[in-house]
């Protein structure tokens, strides 16, 4: 396996066409096909399905592509720093469900490392896929009795490791003017007359990937949104609510919203995803250090 072959795979995947890829790589189409075939034979895996309309990555090809991109990107960084003598910024990405404390930890980590040498990214969709394909080094999500079996199987298939960080009860997140906001505890029945607000999950929009626990509950009113700002506006305008871990960061969301304990024995285990067998970078370690400051809150 060579770096050139990895570049071939990336170009073919990006164009979806052997002919277009060959043009961009300045080689003949038969030569490109032969190089790809030799690589597939070497690794014993079919990377692309071929048809009259072009080529499409197989599931195994999708995983291989993630590794190929990481290797070529690291090579470019080395080439720029040691051959071209350029000051190229190192990259660090985190994917998370919409947890304010996870964003707060990211902010503190960025402040300490600075942005002169690093290019940072924070993503809030498709956490598992992002870590699997190396778009993010770390993914923050939760497991509970409902989704644990399905997600753990998916983690194993994706060569990912889930590391628990903290166990949390379930809280109702609402604005301070909500009729139930001053109660010490709220039952699920008391919430029936108010709209439940839920985040959409991109391509993984199923109960098992829902950010909110009790995702299979038959809510009388349900509204989905794809960003936190919209969700907060709906809380005020419609007396909506969402279910959360109860870990709040007033410095980010302000003091107009708070969490009230839901009367439930449900427990969510918040943790992080990482690639198996790959050590975390100093930034990754620092990010988790900031996350752990919220344990017990």
matplotlib code that plots the C-alpha trace (Angstrom):
import matplotlib.pyplot as plt

x = [0.0, 1.4, 0.5, -0.1, -2.8, -4.4, -4.6, -6.1, -8.9, -9.7, -9.9, -12.1, -14.4, -14.6, -15.4, -17.5, -16.0, -12.9, -12.6, -12.8, -10.4, -7.9, -8.0, -7.4, -4.5, -3.0, -2.9, -4.8, -8.1, -6.7, -3.7, -5.9, -8.2, -5.2, -3.7, -7.1, -7.5, -4.0, -4.8, -8.1, -6.3, -3.6, -6.0, -8.6, -11.4, -13.6, -13.6, -15.9, -19.0, -18.8, -21.7, -22.6, -23.2, -19.9, -18.4, -19.8, -17.9, -18.8, -19.3, -15.7, -14.6, -16.2, -14.1, -10.9, -11.5, -11.5, -8.1, -6.8, -7.8, -6.2, -2.9, -2.8, -3.6, -0.9, 1.5, 0.6, 1.2, 4.7, 5.5, 4.5, 6.4, 9.6, 9.9, 8.1, 8.9, 5.3, 3.6, 0.6, -2.0, -2.8, -6.4, -8.6, -12.3, -15.0, -18.5, -21.2, -24.8, -26.2, -24.7, -23.8, -21.2, -19.5, -19.3, -18.1, -15.3, -14.3, -14.2, -11.9, -9.6, -9.3, -8.5, -5.6, -4.1, -4.8, -5.7, -2.3, -1.1, -4.5, -7.5, -10.5, -13.9, -17.0, -19.8, -23.3, -24.5, -23.6, -21.3, -20.5, -19.8, -17.6, -15.3, -15.4, -14.2, -11.6, -13.5, -13.4, -11.0, -13.7, -17.4, -19.7, -23.0, -24.9, -26.0, -29.0, -30.9, -32.9, -30.1, -27.1, -27.3, -27.8, -25.2, -22.6, -22.9, -22.5, -19.4, -17.8, -18.5, -17.0, -13.9, -14.8, -14.5, -17.0, -15.6, -18.0, -17.6, -20.6, -24.1, -27.0, -30.6, -33.2, -34.2, -36.8, -35.2, -37.5, -37.5, -38.1, -41.6, -42.9, -45.9, -44.0, -40.6, -40.9, -41.7, -39.1, -40.1, -42.2, -44.0, -44.2, -48.0, -47.8, -45.9, -48.6, -50.1, -46.8, -44.8, -41.7, -38.8, -36.4, -33.2, -33.1, -30.3, -29.3, -29.0, -29.3, -32.8, -34.0, -35.1, -31.7, -29.8, -32.1, -30.4, -33.3, -34.1, -37.7, -37.6, -40.2, -42.7, -45.9, -45.8, -49.1, -47.2, -43.7, -41.6, -38.3, -35.6, -32.0, -30.3, -30.2, -31.1, -34.4, -35.1, -34.7, -37.0, -39.6, -39.3, -40.2, -42.8, -44.7, -43.8, -41.9, -39.5, -36.8, -35.2, -31.6, -28.8, -29.4, -25.8, -26.2, -23.8, -25.4, -22.4, -23.4, -27.2, -27.9, -30.0, -33.4, -33.5, -33.2, -33.7, -36.2, -35.8, -38.1, -39.8, -38.2, -35.6, -34.0, -30.3, -28.1, -24.4, -22.6, -19.2, -16.9, -16.1, -12.6, -10.9, -9.8, -6.0, -5.3, -4.0, -5.7, -3.7, -2.8, -5.8, -8.1, -6.7, -7.2, -10.7, -11.7, -10.0, -12.4, -15.4, -14.6, -14.9, -18.7, -18.8, -21.1, -22.8]
y = [0.0, 3.4, 7.0, 7.4, 4.6, 6.4, 9.6, 7.6, 6.3, 9.8, 11.3, 8.5, 8.9, 12.7, 12.6, 9.4, 8.7, 6.8, 9.0, 12.3, 11.0, 9.9, 13.4, 15.1, 12.7, 13.1, 9.3, 7.1, 5.6, 2.0, 2.7, 4.1, 1.0, -1.3, 0.6, 0.4, -3.3, -4.0, -2.2, -4.0, -7.3, -6.4, -5.5, -8.2, -5.6, -4.2, -0.4, 0.6, -0.7, 0.0, 0.7, 2.6, 5.7, 5.7, 4.3, 4.3, 3.4, 0.2, 0.2, -1.1, 1.6, 4.3, 3.1, 2.8, 6.3, 7.7, 6.2, 7.3, 10.9, 11.0, 9.5, 11.9, 14.9, 14.1, 13.6, 17.1, 18.6, 16.9, 17.9, 21.5, 21.8, 19.9, 20.1, 23.4, 25.0, 26.3, 27.1, 24.9, 24.8, 21.4, 20.4, 19.3, 18.5, 17.5, 16.2, 16.3, 16.2, 19.6, 19.8, 23.3, 21.9, 20.2, 23.5, 25.2, 22.7, 23.2, 27.0, 26.6, 24.2, 26.6, 29.5, 27.5, 26.2, 29.4, 29.5, 30.5, 26.9, 25.1, 25.0, 23.9, 22.4, 21.6, 19.7, 18.8, 16.1, 12.5, 12.1, 8.4, 8.9, 11.9, 9.9, 6.9, 8.8, 10.9, 14.2, 14.5, 13.0, 12.8, 12.4, 13.3, 11.4, 9.3, 5.7, 4.5, 1.2, 1.9, 2.6, 0.9, -2.4, -0.9, 1.8, -0.5, -2.9, 0.0, 1.2, -2.2, -2.4, 1.0, 0.2, 2.8, 2.8, 4.4, 5.7, 6.7, 10.2, 10.7, 9.4, 11.8, 11.9, 13.3, 17.0, 19.1, 22.1, 25.2, 28.9, 30.7, 31.9, 28.4, 27.5, 24.5, 26.2, 26.7, 23.1, 21.0, 18.0, 17.4, 14.3, 13.3, 13.6, 17.3, 18.0, 16.7, 20.1, 21.6, 20.9, 18.7, 20.1, 17.6, 17.9, 16.4, 14.0, 14.4, 11.0, 9.2, 10.3, 7.3, 6.7, 5.1, 8.2, 10.8, 13.2, 13.2, 10.2, 8.8, 9.3, 6.5, 8.1, 9.1, 12.9, 14.8, 17.6, 17.3, 19.9, 19.1, 21.7, 21.6, 24.3, 25.4, 29.0, 28.0, 25.5, 28.3, 30.6, 27.9, 27.4, 31.1, 31.5, 28.2, 27.2, 24.3, 22.1, 19.5, 16.7, 17.1, 16.0, 19.0, 20.3, 23.9, 26.7, 30.1, 31.9, 30.6, 30.3, 33.0, 32.7, 32.8, 29.0, 26.3, 22.6, 20.9, 17.2, 14.8, 12.2, 9.2, 6.5, 6.8, 7.3, 8.5, 7.8, 10.6, 9.6, 10.1, 8.1, 7.6, 5.4, 2.1, 1.8, 5.4, 7.6, 11.0, 14.1, 16.7, 18.7, 15.7, 15.1, 18.7, 18.8, 15.7, 17.3, 20.3, 18.0, 16.2, 19.4, 19.0, 15.6, 15.7, 19.0]
z = [0.0, -1.0, -0.4, -4.1, -3.9, -1.0, -3.0, -5.9, -3.6, -2.2, -5.7, -7.0, -4.0, -4.4, -8.1, -8.2, -11.6, -12.7, -15.8, -13.9, -11.3, -13.9, -15.5, -12.2, -11.4, -14.9, -15.5, -17.9, -16.8, -17.4, -15.2, -12.5, -12.6, -12.4, -9.4, -7.6, -8.4, -7.1, -3.9, -3.4, -4.0, -1.5, 1.3, 0.4, 0.3, -2.4, -2.0, -4.8, -6.6, -10.3, -12.6, -15.8, -13.7, -12.0, -8.8, -5.3, -2.1, -0.4, 3.5, 3.8, 1.4, 3.5, 6.5, 4.4, 3.1, 6.6, 7.3, 3.9, 4.5, 7.9, 6.6, 3.6, 5.8, 8.3, 5.4, 4.1, 7.5, 7.7, 4.1, 4.7, 8.0, 7.1, 3.3, 2.4, 5.8, 6.2, 9.4, 9.0, 11.7, 13.4, 13.4, 16.3, 16.2, 18.6, 17.8, 20.4, 21.1, 22.2, 25.6, 26.8, 29.2, 26.4, 24.5, 27.6, 28.0, 24.3, 24.9, 27.9, 26.0, 23.0, 25.4, 26.9, 23.7, 21.6, 17.9, 16.5, 16.0, 15.8, 13.6, 15.7, 14.8, 16.8, 15.3, 16.6, 14.1, 13.4, 16.3, 15.7, 11.9, 12.6, 15.0, 12.8, 9.7, 11.7, 11.2, 15.0, 17.5, 20.3, 20.3, 23.3, 23.7, 26.2, 26.7, 28.7, 29.0, 25.8, 23.4, 25.0, 23.2, 19.7, 20.1, 21.7, 18.8, 16.4, 18.3, 18.0, 14.3, 13.8, 15.8, 18.4, 22.2, 24.6, 27.8, 30.6, 32.2, 34.4, 35.3, 35.3, 36.2, 33.8, 34.1, 32.3, 30.7, 30.4, 30.6, 34.0, 33.0, 32.3, 34.6, 36.0, 36.4, 40.1, 41.0, 42.8, 40.6, 37.5, 36.3, 32.7, 32.9, 34.0, 30.7, 28.5, 27.8, 26.7, 23.5, 23.9, 21.9, 20.2, 18.1, 14.7, 14.2, 10.5, 8.7, 12.0, 12.8, 14.8, 18.4, 19.2, 18.2, 19.9, 22.2, 24.6, 26.8, 26.7, 22.9, 22.3, 24.7, 22.9, 23.4, 22.9, 21.3, 19.7, 17.7, 16.2, 15.6, 14.3, 16.4, 20.0, 19.4, 17.8, 20.6, 23.2, 21.3, 21.2, 24.9, 25.5, 22.7, 23.3, 26.8, 25.3, 27.1, 26.5, 28.6, 29.5, 32.0, 34.3, 33.9, 33.0, 32.0, 32.8, 31.3, 27.8, 28.0, 30.5, 33.7, 31.9, 31.6, 34.2, 34.9, 37.1, 38.1, 36.2, 38.4, 36.8, 37.7, 34.3, 34.3, 31.3, 31.2, 29.4, 27.9, 25.0, 21.9, 20.5, 18.0, 19.5, 19.9, 19.1, 21.9, 22.5, 21.5, 24.2, 23.1, 23.5, 26.9, 27.9, 26.6, 28.7, 31.7, 31.2, 30.8, 34.0, 36.0, 35.5, 37.3, 40.2, 39.3]

ax = plt.figure().add_subplot(projection="3d")
ax.plot(x, y, z, "-o")
ax.set_aspect("equal")
plt.show()
